[in-house]
Amino acid sequence: MDTSATVVAFVIGTTISTWVMAYGARRLLNVRFSLFRTITAGAVGQGMANPITTSLIGDLGERRQLTPMLWFVCLGFACALLVSMTLLVLWEAFVPTGSVPSPLSWFGGVRSRVARTRRYWRITFIFLRHGLGPYLRGRARPTSPEGRERLARELTQALEQAGVAFVKLGQVMSTRRDVLPPEFVSELGRLQDRAAPVPWPEIERVIQEELGALPEDVFAAFDRTPLAAASVAQVHTATLRSGEDVVVKVQRPGIRTVVERDLDIVGRLARTLQGRAGWAKAFGVVDLADGFAAALREELDFRVEARNMASVAAAGTARGSDIVVPHPYDDLCTGRILVMQRLHGVAIGKAGPRIDRQGMDRAKLAHTLLDTVLRQIVLDGVFHADPHPGNIMLLDDGRLGLIDFGSVGRLDTELRGCLQRMLLAMNRGDAVAVTDAFLEVVARPDELDEQGLARALGAFMTRHLGAGSIPDMTMFTDLFRLVARYDLAVPAEIAAVFRALATLEGGLTELAPGFGIVGEAQEFGETYLRERLRPGSLQEAAADELMGLLPMLRRLPRRLDRITAAAEAGRLTLNVRLFADEGDRRTVTGLLQQVLLTILASTSGVMAVLLLGLKGGPVMTPAVSLYQFFGYCGLVVCSVLSLRVLAVIFRR
């Protein structure tokens, strides 16, 4: 019984001592560490406390007086605390926080890590089988057109075999003419999102989980044979109790887990490529992968698609659009179920025979489609970001319809204004105004040859928009090469605009072969300019500007009167706050604290050395005088302050 009580007391005492040591080390360093690191450092310090204290007390000799012994116990505890702090600082220096997962998390997701590793090796094997290994390691780069074509073909096949996330990634990459050579854009554009249909019992279970009832209890009729099947979802036709024909989009069971695992692999591959291959760093593949992951995660939430659909439809209705957008049934839409109006028709990729049979004007249909998308971009600020031929329908009544609003671009008022100014400047042929508007859109680097950029844009406009020139899609390629040459960063919103227009080109070509998208867009700019110059539009623009200036104009006379009165009385002063921003104050305060701690550490270290060098003085032990004891304490203080400075430096 006495032995058990002793063991319990020892365990409790050790636990308390470890906790005090861990808390003290973390508190003195004033930097947050993970629980595992903190407890480990506390345990090491606690383990060193007893040997250090025993060694110091042993210097007292045979006559152990209580007061010197207590002082040496405190010094021993301080030295043990110093050991814990040193361990934390060295740990942070050699293994920064976040660079390695915490061991506490290793046991929580063993199964997921095993599955991810297995999937990772499968993806790696697919890429290696297609001869992409040297390119992933950054050891090779194709130089000839034939080499680029072969590499693009192998990459496309590898992405198609890798699964849904990689097919989507390839489709996004195919629209990035700013970062990929034409051979890659052409090959990746052939990627199709196809998948085998999911068995009906699994689809029925998803509907029941999301809507809380079986399909026959919610719908008057439900076709169990899918209308279409893709890698993320499959589509069924149904009829509501009210008699309306609808389309039900059901997410494939378990697809979110697969996508998240693949997105993690895409991110890891992107970081590996950016670290090993110079071309990947130049293209910013990590930023591309992050943007792709965010867009795909949003696409997996069908409630976002329902809101996108409603936004585009509302904007189109407000300006009387000729293109039909299906409306969602919000009460039946969930994260994995989307119920929307059914548009009766065929995709334009298969509408050629009907168009010819009914004698429709292909050019007029293409013009209507392009005009609608451009008005969505320039005027509405919300547009379909993925208008490929499968998402554009020719309806039975001869109108066009847009479907699949999982990817929608949005432009705020400022960006739309910049695009409008750039469009008007291009119509005037004003290279300087185009440069000004262009720099408002892109993120400019610290050092920019603005005059050279203006000349380059002028040459670009002369080549593609001058008299006698025939604009085509190479205009976008040249524009993005110009952007890359001057290290300009295109915002994601503007990149989505160019991606939508590049994707739309395929649909327009299917609809009207030979249709010139750039020339028609130029004509749209001229039409828009004429609309802006109409008396009614000018009056409306002037009224809007006046309403914006009115509050300032009301305050202006009173403020001028105050300024002139103060100047007349000799009381006009100017107050400038050097550190008005909270971030600036925090930065300066941190620097001052670091400098002060460094000075204090140096001072205490010098004083400790001087005290250790003094001879004589009151004797605490046969070998240690009081001055030397104070010197040892000074060294501890110096070490604590120095470690605190180093901890902050290594953490930053």
Secondary structure, 3 states (H helix, E strand, C coil): CHHHHHHHHHHHHHHHHHHHHHHHHHHHHCCCCCHHHHHHHHHHHHHHHHHHHHHHHHCCCCCCCHHHHHHHHHHHHHHHHHHHHHHHHHHHHHCCCCCCCCHHHHCCCHHHHHHHHHHHHHHHHHHHHCCCHHHHCCCCCCCCHHHHHHHHHHHHHHHHHHCHHHHHHHHHHCCCCCCCCHHHHHHHCCCCCCCCCCCHHHHHHHHHHHHCCCHHHHCCEECCCCCEECCCEEEEEEECCCCCEEEEEEECCCHHHHHHHHHHHHHHHHHHHHHHCHHHHHHCHHHHHHHHHHHHHHHCCHHHHHHHHHHHHHHHHHCCCCCECCCECHHHCCCCEEEEECCCEEEHHHCHHHHHHHCCCHHHHHHHHHHHHHHHHHHHCEEECCCCHHHEEEECCCCEEECCCCCEEECCHHHHHHHHHHHHHHHHCCHHHHHHHHHHHCECCCCCCHHHHHHHHHHHHHHHHCCCCCCCCHHHHHHHHHHHHCCCECCHHHHHHHHHHHHHHHHHHHHCCCCCHHHHHHHHHHHHHHHHCCHHHHHHHHHHHHHHHHHHHHHHHHHHHHHHHHHHCCCCCCCCCCCCCHHHHHHHHHHHHHHHHHHHHHHHHHHHHHHHHCCCCCECCCCCEHHHHHHHHHHHHHHHHHHHHHHHHHHC
